[in-house]
């Protein structure tokens, strides 16, 4: 598995609906997670570094994203942690930390959003389903204050108008019609 530490290539500008093999593969890796039982568990856990993960039957919404990238050979644990070590002040200071922590950095939605904005492409948050491609990452605020993240897929809702999203909001990884269910706070395309 490749672990990228530096030299993030920018995502080429393209039409919102252009085919993207990496994005489709990332979406498929997220969809595959819906076949596994995962108990929603946000507990802080000491994990190995690199390639550390919480137990496979545990996780939160960020773990869906981390595991999808990892299935394609990209370790967000390392990528986010190393970027935070280099630019800690650019990341949210919400948890009272004095430095980066490889056990949790990549499992926090605000950190992932910051990383994707810094090293991918931050896209608009318009309510136009045509702008969302398979493999895009969307962040929301749920219940007014809880950050949440999911992976856009190439599967569509029942009338074919919106892409479905893989996320874990408490019942394990699910593929659902939730793209516009919550206020969108970010839309990103990160292709390592």
Secondary structure, DSSP 8 states (H G I E B T S, - for coil): -----S---------TT---HHHHHHHHHHHHHTTS--EE--------SSS--S-TTEE-HHHHHHHHHHHTT--HHHHHHHHHHHSGGGS---S--SS--TTTGGG-HHHHHHHHHHHSEEE---S-GGG--TT-EEEEEETTTEEEEEEEEEEE-TTSSSEEEEE-SSSSSEEES-TTTSEEEEEEE---
